Amino acid sequence: MKDYANNQITLLQYIFIITGLQVNVSIVSLPRNLAETAGTDGWMSIIIGWVISAAASIAIIRVMKNHPEGTLLDLLTRFMGMWAGKVISLLLSLYYFYILYDGLTRTILITKAWLLPTIPNFILMILLLIPTYAIAQHGPSVLGRYAELIAYMSLWIPFVYILTLKNAHWLHLLPMFKDGWQPILSAVKETIYPSLGMAATFILYPFLKHKEKAATGILISTSLSMVVYLFFTVICFLYYSPDDISNYNDVVISVLKSIEFKFVERIEVIFIAYHLFLYSLVWIPTMYLTTYCTSWLFRQSDHRGHMTWLCVLLAIGTIIYSPTFNQSDRLENLLTWIGFGTEYVFPVCLAVYLWIRKSSKRRPAHEGKA
């Protein structure tokens, strides 16, 4: 149904798309969430979460190798029938939509809190949807170039955050294992939502130019996301005391107040404006993924019509209902468990099923030769 050959993405673009999906708006509150559960030992939870997500990502690649010329929907249709493909296409479209919706609404909430408090939510939604449609309508090749451009444009950000280390208190990290392993393991749950995004491979795999490097690519992307989260979390832990950090909602933004330049009064405002580009790496790819699944469901080759209606739905829906920060937090908690089932449990179960299916088909041939 789709022209994969003329819409290919390189390995580097694939890495940046997955990393962009993972390093999303949740980064601004992740250090606080980890500190509330595990204190300043929470940085170790990120490493444990990375090990788990890396294992899940390998399972996703193992699944997709069974049908490299198609998406997961094509794979399920081939091995389980059309009904399985349609059911999963519906479920995946809803899953991608909720990630898209959460990314957009969370960005609007942060933008109103720090930059434009008097602008109505639906106006901000429309302003975000215009470039989203302009980019997402062209498919993976343009998505890959966009993700690559934003990644290169963001290389300067860590150097600015390093300036906050002049006020760092390294003793905040000591002693390690203050309350043992239990709080550290409990805080791993907080890393699940920030790690979501690997499921984009279900759709992007046939577009990848060098599929034999897909496993390497997804491991690099999850590792890169882990390094980013670890960097910002440790920065915040060094600046804020263990008791202070829970008093700030957007910790990664608030820490910038410690940086002063003679030519800029509030540097955090500039960063929030630039962060919109980074956050767009969540909702722009998921806009395409959502409409790909719906167009596949209705056996339509052009997803742009679905994308137009989705943008209209989001704009009108924002007029009727706009979530608060607390409601957005509840949606993220729900997506944490849905995402865990979709991106961690489901690929492993499917990989085991396909392995058993292949093994059972080989066995009669071997027995016949005997």
N, C-alpha and C positions, 0 to 999 in steps of 0.2 A: 504494500500500500504506500509506503514512503520511499523516497529516493535517497537511500543512504549514501551512495557513492558520490553524489554531487553536493553533499552537505557534511563533509567529514571534518573532524576536529583532530588536532595534533595531541600528542601525549601531554605536552606542557599545558595546553588549553584545558584538557580534561582535568589535570591536577588542580588548576586554578578554579575551575567551575565547582569541583567538589569542596575545595578549601573555602571558597566563598560562601557556599551553602552552610558550611559548618561554623565558620567564624562569623556569626550573625549578631543580631541585636542583643542576644543574651550575654554577650561578653561584658557589657557594662555593669551587670549585676552579679556575675559569676563569683568574683572574689568574696562578696558579702554573703552569698548563699553558702559557699564552702566554709567561711569563717563561723557562721552560725551553727554549723553541724560539727565541724572538726577543728575549729580554732585555726591557728596558723599552721597546723599540720595538713590543712586542706590541699596544699599544693601536691602532696603525695597521692591524693585521690585522683588528680588529673592523670597521673602516670598510669595508675591502675585502670582507669577508664579507657585510656589509650590502648592498653593491651587488649581489653575486651573488644573495643571497636575495630582494632586491627584484625582480630580473629573473625569478627562478623564480616568485615569487608572482603576477606579472602573467601569466605563462604559464598558471598554474592558473585565474585568472579568465577568460582567453580561452577556455580549454577549456570551463568551466562555462557560458559564455554560449551555447554551442551547444544547450543543453537546460536552460534556466533553471527549468523547473517540476519538475525531478527532480535526484537526486544523480548522482554519477559512475557509480554502478552502473546507474541508469536510462539514462544517456547511452550507456554502452557496449552495453547491451542493444538500444537503438534503432539504433545505427550498426553494431554488429558481431555482434549476436545474443545470445541468452540465455547461451550457453556463456562468452562473454567477461565478461558481468556476474557470473556465478557464480565464475569463476576469480579475478577481481579482488576480489570480496567476500571470498573466502577469504583472499587474500593481505593485503588491507587489515585484516581482523580480526586476523590474526597480527601485523601491524605495529603496530597500535594496542595490542594486548595486551602486546607486549614493552616499549613505552614506558610503559604502565600499570604493568607489573611492575617495571621499572627504577626508576620514580618511587617506588613504594611501598617497595621493598627499600632504596633509597638513603636514604630518609627514616628508615626503621627503624634503619639503621646509624648515621646522624648522631644520632638521638635516643638510642640506647644509648650512644654515645661521649660525649655531653655532658650528658644529662639522667637517663636511667633505665638504668644499666648492668646491673642485676640482673633486669630484667623479661624474661621469655622472648620471643623474636621472634614466636611465633604469637599471644601475647596482644596485642602491639602491632599486629599485622596485623589482628586482629579489631576492636580499638578504632578503627583507621583505616577499616575497611570499613563499619562501622555508619553513620556519617554519609555516607560515599560512596554507599551504596545509597539512603539516604533522599533525597539530592539528585538523583542521576543518574537515578533511575527516572522522574522527571517530565519529562525531555527538555530540549531546547534552551532553552525559555523560562525555566525555573528555573535552568538552568546559566548563562544570560546574566545573570540578576539576581544570582546568587551571585558571579560574576566581577566584576560592577560594584560590589557591596558591598565585596569584598576590596580592589579597586583604591582605592576612596575611603578605606578604613580604613588603607591603607598609605602615604598621602601624607606622613606624619610621618617615615618611616624615613630619607630622604635628609638631613634636617636633623640627625639624630643622628650620622650618618656624617661630616657636615661638621665636627663637633667634633674629629675625629681630625686635621684639618689643622693643629692647633696644634703637632703633632709632625712635620709634613711637611718633606721635604727635596726641594725642586724640582730640585736638581741631578741627582737620580736619573734624570730624563728626558733629560738632556743627556749627550753630543751625540746628536742624532737620526741615524738611519741608521748606527749604529755599525759594522755589518758589511755594509752595503749592503741591497739589496732581497731577497736570497735568503732570509734567515731570516724576514723579514716575510711573504713569500708562503708559506713553508712552514708558518707558524703559522696561516694561514687555515683549515687543516684542523681546528684546535681550535675554531673558531667554528661548524662545521657542526652538531654535536650540539646546542649551545645554541640554534640557530636553527630546529630542527625543530618542527613544529606547524602549518605552513601547510597541510598535507594535511588538516586538519580541515575546510577549505573544501569538499573533495570531498563531505562529508556535510551540512555546515551551510548551503551556498549556497541551497537551495530554502526554508530557514526564514527567510532574511534578508528583512526587510520592504521595504527599498529596495535592490533588486539592482543598480540603476544606479550605486550608490555603493560597490559591493563592491571595485573596484580601489582607490579612495581609502582605504577602510577597511583593506585588507590592507597597503597601503603605510604607513599611519599606525602600524599595529600592529608591523610589522617595524622601522620607524624608532624607535618607542618602546622596543622591546626593545634596539635598538642603543644608545640613549642610556643605558638602565639598565646594560647591560654595560660601556659606556665609563666611566660614572661610578664604578662599584665597582672597575673595573680600575685606573683612574688613582689612586683613593684608596689602593689597596694598593701600587701602585708608588711613590707618594710617601712612604708610611710605612716600607715595608721596603726594605732595600738589595737590589740585583740579586742578590747572593750569598745573602742571608738568606731571600728569599721562597720558595725551593725547599724550605726545611726545614719548611714548614707545609702540611698537607694542606688544611684548610678555612680558607683565607686570609681570606675575607670575614668569617668569624666571629672568628678570632683577632685581627684588627685592633681589635675592640671592647674588648679588654683595656686599651687605652690610655686609655679613657674612665673617669673616676671620678666617682661621685656619692656624697654623704654618706649617702643613704638606700638605696643599692643597692650590695651588695658585688661581685656578678658580673653586670654588665649583659648580657654575652653569653648567659647562661642565659635571660634574659627574651626576648632576640631569637630564640633557637632555638625557644622555645615558640611565639612569634608566627609564626615562619617556617613553621610547620606549615600555617597557613592559606594562605600563598603557594604552598607545595609542593603543596597539595591541588588547585590549579588545573591540575596536570598529570594526576593520576590520576583525578579525578572526571570531567572531560570525556572522557578516553580510555576510561573504563569504559562510558560511553554509546555512544561511537563503535564500540567493539568489539562490543557486543551489538546495535547497529543492524545492523552488517554480517552477523552470524550470523543474526539474525532475517530479514533480507532474503534471505539464502542459502536458508533453509528456507521462505520465503514466509509468514512469520508476522507479523501486525500488532503483536503485543504483545512487547516486548523484555524485560519484567520477569522472565519465567521464565528466560531466558538469563542475566540479570544475577544472579539468585539462585544459579544453579548456578556461575557464575563466582566469586562471593564464597566459596562453599563450597570450590571448587577451590583458590583462593588460600590460604584458611585452613588446609586440610589439607596443601597443598603446602609451606607454611612449617614445619609440624611435621617433615616429612620432609627438607626441604633449605632452608638459609638461606645465601645467598652472603656471602662476606667482602668487604671493600673492594676487594681485588685482583680478585676474580671479578666484582664489579660494574663495575670499570674495564674489564675485558675485554668485558663485555656492552655497555658504552657505546661502546667502539671498534668493535664489530661493528655496532651500531645507527647509528653515524656513516656507514658505507658503505651500509648498507641504506637509511637515511634520505636519503642523497644521491641514490641511484637512484630512490627513491619520490617525493621532493619537488622534486628539481631536474631529473633527466634525463627521467623518465617524463612529466611535464607538457609539457615542451618537445617531445618526440617525438610525443605525442598531439596537441598543438596543430598541429604541422606536418602530421600525417596528416589531421586534419579540414580543414585549409586546402586541402590537395591534393585531397581528396575533393570539397569544395565547388567548387573551380576546375574540376575535370574534368566536373562536372555542368553548369556554366554554359557551357562551351565549345561543345558541340553546338548549343545554342540560338542562340548568336551566329553560328555558322557557317551555320546554316539560314537566318537572316535575310539573310546576305550572298548 
